[in-house]
């Protein structure tokens, strides 16, 4: 029995990568979002909830333009040698 929501429950879905913009939209009652705690920390205007027994491990994707040195910078950041 599913008592929750899925994406079909929402009439509009928008993907936004700017945490600043996400914060402003939510504060203006223009949507909901699930973000890292650090994004809303020290701001009591946001509601929070905790999910017990969830892992702290998740996929991390890095996307960058071809023909740039971005790949090398990613390797440096993560301590790898290219």
N, C-alpha and C positions, 0 to 999 in steps of 0.2 A: 504494500500500500504506500503510495507516494503522496505525502501531504505538503510537499514543498513546491517550489517553482522551478521551471526550466526556462530556457531562452524564449520558447514559444509563448510564455506568459506575458512577455513584454512586447508592446506594439512597436517600439523603436529601440535599436541597439546601436550604440556608437562606441568606437574604440578610440581612446585618447591616451597618448603616452606622456603628457605633461602633468606631473603631480600638482603643480601650481594651478593649472587650469581645472583639473579634477576637483581640487579643494574648493575653488570658487563656484563651480557648478553645483556641487553638493550643498555648499553653504547657502546658495540661492534657490534651494529646493528644485533643482533641475535634473536630478538623477540620484542614483545610489552608486556606491563603488566599494570595492574591497581592496584595501591598500595596506602596505606595511605600516606597522605601528609608528615608526619614526616619522612618517609623513604627517601625522596628526598629533604627535606628542606635544604635550603642554598646551593644548587647545581644547578647552572643555566644551566647545560648541559642537563637537563631534561625538556621536555615540559609538561605543565599541562593544564587542563581544569576544569571547574566547572559545576556541574549539579544543576540547581535551583530546589527548592521544593522537594528535596530528604530527606527522614527521616534519622536521625542519629542513628536509632535503627536497629539492625540486630542480627541474631542468633550468639551465641558464643559457640563453642563446645570445650570441654576439653577432651582430649584423654590421657590415661595413662595406664601403664602396670598393669595387675592383680597381686595380691599377693605382692604389694608394699605399702608403706605408702603414695603414691602420692595422693590418695583420701583425706586423712587427711590434707595434705599440701594445697590442693585446698580449702578445707573447711576453713582452717585458713586464707588463702589469701582473700577469699570472706567474712570472718567474720561469718561463719556458724559453728554450733556445730554438729559433727557427732555422 
